[in-house]
Amino acid sequence: MGIRFCVLGSGSSGNCTLVASEKSAVLVDVGLSGREISRRLEAVSFRISDVGAICLTHEHEDHVAGLKVLHKRHNIPLYANTATVEAVSLRGKCKGLRWTVFTTGCLFEIGDMTIEPFTVPHDSYDPVGFIFGNSNARVAVITDIGMSTSLVREKLRPCSAIIVESNHDEKLLRDSDRPWSLKQRIAGRQGHLSNAQAGKLVSETAGPDLRLVVLAHLSRDCNTPELAISSMKRALDEVGRSDVQVFAACPDRPTPLFTVTPGKAEAS
């Protein structure tokens, strides 16, 4: 069996992604309420009791809002690196949680999946992306990243599917009425990828196994799914990869449940 995944919600209002194999199910980030995560899991035929772990990319509120409820009410184990654990623990409402601490750059296993955390540039303590793998597929999750790096490109090349941030259209951000300091932070090297930057990253790393790209963390005010998808498809077309499917995640509902197997990606 390959790997199944679904972006349950993505955006500044909350981020959460389900990644599952035959024997394991993991949530990457839990930026929605526990009740809402349970509801969206049920929409794709999973239950909260199926979830065996929560893996955090970083400590921002739109990635950890449901953490305490899910851990204490449902006893779901928590995984993060040392700096993220410390940053989350500084929040009064998240004190006293039990953690399994991983080392960024070192593989670990949950059930029958390997998980590889790797460093990404973002304005938090020690942010990571993840590669989920088994013998049939590799899926990357990179929802907050300010710029491409050689390490990120190296990790993406063998992947069958990539969930990647495509936060803003550069012109819409530039022309928006947001404060100049916020525009600078978003567009900076520790901020968020634009549509053009996401397209460049994926087109440069689209290996022979890549079948599917899901665009995440779209800005509500400075982007649209249509702009993000067309930008990514244009970048892939330019390198001869029009065969790669492209979807955009939404903040208010889950994507289809995707299944990635050797040479194939399907939505259900």
N, C-alpha and C positions, 0 to 999 in steps of 0.2 A: 504493500500500500504506500502511496505517496504521502504528501502533507496537505492537510486542509487548513484553510484560514478564512477569516472574515474580519473586516474592520467594522467593529460594532458602532463606532462613532469617531469622528476626527475633526478637530478644529479648536479654536481658542476656548470653546465652551466645554471641551472634554475629549480625551483620547483614550481608546481602549481597543485592543486587537486580540482576537482569539486565534491561536495556532494549535493545531491538533494532528496527531498521528493515530495509528491504530490503537495504541494503549495509553496515550497521554493527551492532556489538554492543558494549555497554558494561556493565561492572559498577560499580554504585554501592556503595562500601564492600566490604571483604573481611575481615569479622570471623570467618570460619570458616577452617579449615586449607585449604591449597591442594588437598590430596587430596579433602577433603569438597566443596569448591566444584566440582571436576571431576566428582565423582560425581553431584552434584545437577544440574549442567548436562546431563549425559548423560540424566538422568531426564526432561528436557523437550526432548530431541532436539537439544541443542547440544553443542559440544566446546570445551574450553579454547582450542583454536587459533582458534575463531571470534571470540574476544574481542579487540577492537581497542584497548581502553583501560580503565583503572580511574579512576573519579572519586571523590574522598573528600569526605564531608560535614564530618568533623572527626577529631581524632586519638585518640579513646578506643579502648582495646584491643579492645572488642567490634565495632569497625569497621575495624581495621587488622591483625588477627592474622595473616592470610595474605599480607600485602603483600610482604614480602621474597622469599618463595618464588615467588609468582606473577610478580613482576617479573624476578627473576634467572633462574629456571628456564625461564620461558616468554616472556621478553622483552616483557611487556605494558607499554605506556607508562602513566605515572602522571600524573594531573592533580589539582592542589589549589591553594588560594590560599597566599600567602606565609606567613601565620601558622601554617597547618596543616603546611606543609612544615617550618618551623622546629620546631614541636612534635614532629612525627614524628622529625625528625633528632636530637632530644635523647635518643631511645631508642637505647641502644647497638646493639641488633640491627638497627636500620633506618638506620644511617649509610651514606653513599655511594650512595644511590639516585639515579637520574636523573629529573628532574621537568620537566613542562610546567606552568608557573605561570599560573593564570588570575587575573583581577581580579574580585572579588565585585561583582556588578551588571552585568558586561559579558558579552554573548553571545559564545560561541565555537562552533566547529563540529568535529564528529568525523564524518567520512564525510558522509552525507546527512542528519544530524540536527543541529539547533541545540540548544545547551545553555545555559541561563541560570541561573547561580548567584545566589542571593539570601540576604540575611542572615536568620537565625532566632535567637531567644534560647535559649541553652543554656549550660551551665557548661563551656565549652571556649574555646580561643583565638579563633577566628573561624569559628564554625559556619555552614553554609549548607544550604539546600534547593536542589533542582534542578528546572527545567522542561525536559523533553525535547520537542522539537517537530519536525514536518515539515509538509508542506502539508495533511495529512489529520487530524492529531491532536496534542494536547498532554497530556503526562503529568507530574504533579507527584510528587516524592519528598521527603517530610518525615518522617524517622524519629525525630528527637530535637528536641523543641521544648517550651519551658516555658510559653509563652503565645501567644495570637494577637496579631498586630500588623496595622496597616493595610496595611503592605507585603505581608505574607503573604496577607491577604485579597485584595488587588489581583492578586497572581500566580495565585491559585487560580481566580478567576472564569471565565477562558476555557478551563479544562481539561476534557478528555474523561474523564480518570481521575485519581484522587488516591490515592497511597499515603501514609497519614498515621498518626502515632503515636496509639495509644489505650491508654496504658500501664496505668492502674490504675482500679479502682472506688474511689471516695473513701471509702466506708464500710469496705471491706476493708483499705485502707491505714491508715485511722485506727485500726482494731481489731487490726491486726497486731502481732506482738511485735518489730518492728524498732525500733532505737534512735530516739528522738525526733528527733535531729539528722538522721538519714537520711530520716525522714518529711518533715521540713521541706524538705530539699533536693529530694526528689522532687516535692513539691507546690508548690515555689516557682516564681518567674517564670523562673528559669534551669534548671528541672528537666525534668519530663515532663508531657504532657497527660493528664488523666483522661479516662474515657469521656465524661463530660458535656461537658467542654471540647472534645474532638474533635468531638462531635456538633454543638455550637454553631458551631464554626469552619466545618465543612462545610456545615451548613444555611444559614449566612449567606452563603456564597460559591458555592452550587450554581447555576451558570449553566445556560443552555439546552443546552449541549453535554455536560454531565456525565452519564455513563452508569454509572460504576463507582467504588466506593470500596473500597480494601483497607486493613484496619486492621493496623498494625505495632507491634512492640516491646511486646507485651502482657506484663505482669508474670506470672511463674510463680506467685507466692504471693498477689498482690493483684488478680487479674483472672481471667476465663475468657473463651474465645471467645464463649460464649453471652451473657454480660453485655455484652461490647463490641459485638457485632452488634446486640443488641436495643436498646441505647442509641442507636446510630447510626441504626437504622431508625426509631426513635421520633422522633428529631430531624428526619429527612428527611420523615417522614409529616406532621409539624406544619407544614411549608412546602409541602405538596402535591407532594413528590418521591418518592413511593413507587415510582416507576419505576426509581430508581437501585439497581443491584445492590450488595450489601455482602458482602464476604468478610473473613475473619481469617487473617493469616499465622501460621505456627507456627515454633517454634525448631528443630524436628527434621526437617522435610521441606519441599520446595518447594510453593508454591501451584500451581494449574493455570497453564499458559501462556495469558495473556490477550492478545487482539488487539483493539485499539481502532481503529475506522474511523469516518468521519462518520456520526453517528446510531446507532452500534451498538458494543456490547462483547460479545465472546464468549470463553468459556473452552474450552480443549482439553486 
